[in-house]
């Protein structure tokens, strides 16, 4: 009974649950938007990276190595305290920009490795049947790319969600920040933080579940 | 009008010239087999016909249309040509029926039902109706290749190009694929087949092209090429000739190196120890015979051993600069201590011949 009381005090009492839900919403927003823009930008980046135009190719390569080679928190602080310091821009927007940039670099690389794993023979087979370059891309490259890239993309998504937990550094009250605040307020760090972890775990498994669900079963 | 016309086709990769000027005209109903060693440009030639490789020079006409011309709609011309690949290249994310019907539906505007009906008819011909809904990864190589042939037939091509259709297959599956190609041959479909299956080429083709050095080195009917090849490289290829060559330029040559070389050569092609020994012995005796009797101060001896895998025969050709000397010319009634080497040679060599021309002895013989 004592334990349930404690849980009630930490997670429910005085609209505590609402605060946590708000934090969760912020985390979800940042993650979802960053994923969307990051994937779009990442595809473009990959297109440049494997393309035949040297300046764009090199630019993409440099961008990818810098972003992938440095902590995302550094990038976040650089943008928040440096680049956008005097603009009075919404911190949430800075976070979305940061994580979009970060995700883009990873998505570009995972797409590139998927492209390399692709069987060129099938594209050639499509071309010799009479499909145009674009049709062959749609018919063969894209569906197979998706199939190869999916498992890696899935962990990129989960990683992204977990990485957003650092946005507290730039005054954003996300799930982690809320949990931290709650822990200080209730003086129950053990239970509170473990509760927060469970929420992150739940989100991750939700993502896995969604991917699993989209994986169409193939007939034997 | 000829189905395919190629003139002066050249293709290089970097500095490496793969095709050095190919001229070829293929008439409707012809079945052409292209044979040749690896790296002779046969596959590149097929890829050029499909414009998968851009030729450096020359013109290609498919059914009267020049595909090497500027601004040609290659996608449309490709519809009239089928290609069957060494690695099948079925679309792995589609099942068999989708593999067969996707192109005719999207490119020829065939209705789904018509396409399915046609696909089933073709599958029936190759005995694979049961696999219509299977995915390629669950099919054997032979089955995949039969499906791949059906896929190209779905487009009603004027000509089908086969790029080593059985090279990636288990020996047990070669037969089923060849059977399907044979069936197509009976329907008088025009085709070009790059193949290593010589018996198959002989039986199915109406014309054989032997590729070497990036050109059509020799061509003719199967009988002409397989029974009476005219040029050196064709003969060597058809009879699967293997060569060993050794040159000697001083009296104190490295005998062990030569013997080792012959040993390695013989082991590589599975010659018996007895035959290996005979080659080594006859070469050694011949060399010392010539040292003693024909050679002056300057030594110039060359030994060529040729082994034919098809006839299982070994031929030795021996040239030596110097005086005219034929070691087997003498009377061998009595065993002669002086010419023990020649005696040994006489007992080993068959079909022996000696010529002397322009200061060079040329000795040829075969070994059992």
Interface residues (C-beta under 8 A of the other chain):
Chain A: X119 X121 X122 X124 X125 X126 X127 X128 X129 X130 X131 X132 X135 X139 X140 X143 X144 X147 X218 X219 X220
Chain B: X50 X52 X75 X76 X78 X79 X81 X82 X83 X85 X87 X89 X90 X91 X92 X93 X95 X102 X103 X106 X107 X133 X134 X135 X138 X148 X151 X152 X155
